[in-house]
Amino acid sequence: MIRWDYVLAGVAILLAALVVQRNLNRPAISVRAQTTYYVSDMPTQRARLRVEFPPNDQCTSAYLQRRENGVVETFEDGVERDPQGRWLEAAVKNPKGGQEYTVFWHW
């Protein structure tokens, strides 16, 4: 099951950091790479992670990683991005319990 409260909390923290960045006119986040993740605690048909960016900040690249039993697989085509870089979305079909999916993005 997707823990939407964690996903939304992560997005809220990111947006708050961007507001601070604009207000102080200096970087609030020195690294322009971010992540969010989902851990499947039970089998489901589809899990979807979506990140939306503020109008003046755009996603330039993104990828998805799956981790299970210490083995990491990277999927370059696992993330769909808006052509203008306003949002990204990762959809995972049939995740198994215990698998961890991490979405990485640069902006």
Buried (B, 14 or more C-beta within 10 A) or exposed (E): EBEEEEBEEBBEEBBEBBEEBEEEEEEEEEEEEBEBBBBBEEEBEEBEBBBEBBEEBBBEBBBBBBBBEEEEEEEEEBBEBEEEBBBBBBEBEEBEEEBBBBBBBEB
